[in-house]
Amino acid sequence: MKLRNLEDLFIQELRDVYDAERQLVRALKRLAKAASSEELRSAFEEHLGQTEGQIGRLEQVFGLFDHKVKGKSCEAMKGLIEEGKDVIDAIDDDSTGDAALIAAAQKAEHYEIATYGCLETWARRLGRDDAARLLKETLEEEKATDRKLTELAERRFNPEAEHGRAQVVGTRQEEAQAGNGRHEEEGHAGDGSHEEEQHHEEMAGAGSSAPM
């Protein structure tokens, strides 16, 4: 699509974010499934419902501009979702994993916030306050979701992740070292008993061989 004016740019970005939202519907289902916390899972599922509503608003905006509803492959969202998949595959601690899932989701949210901010501004510039209101509604939902995820991360998952698997591994190492120390002490004690027995045997032998 050739970009000859602001409306052309608006429609191109509208198609881009339409495809991004549809990709995000599938991605949010994976994030919700991967979350270990019910609280985080619920947040993802709530935003999934919002995203489905946002797709409906975008379809209304297409209609207001007399354009056919059509997506344009959003490579940016595709890349962010691939990163999210890598995060899910690498999870080896629940709290650390939930903190990572929030970061992955917020990257997508920030992309959408930037896009919806531009679309709302352009719609007003083009004299389409009706479209701008729909886009503003979605923009506020995206900002609210981002704030909610930040609150969850700072209140719970980041602190838990800070003392996650590393602490468990450290504890196990300390236990292993303590166990090795006990074995060494037992070994030394055993060596002492064995030496003492040998000494008694030698003394007894010397006594029996002495002349009467």
ZIRA-V351171 format. One record per helix or strand of 3 or more residues. SS is the DSSP state (@ for helix, = for strand). FROM is the first residue (numbers start at 1). TO is the last residue. If there is no record, write none. Layout:
BEGIN
SS&FROM&TO, SS&FROM&TO
END
This chain:
BEGIN
@&6&34, @&38&64, @&75&90, @&94&125, @&129&162, @&165&209
END
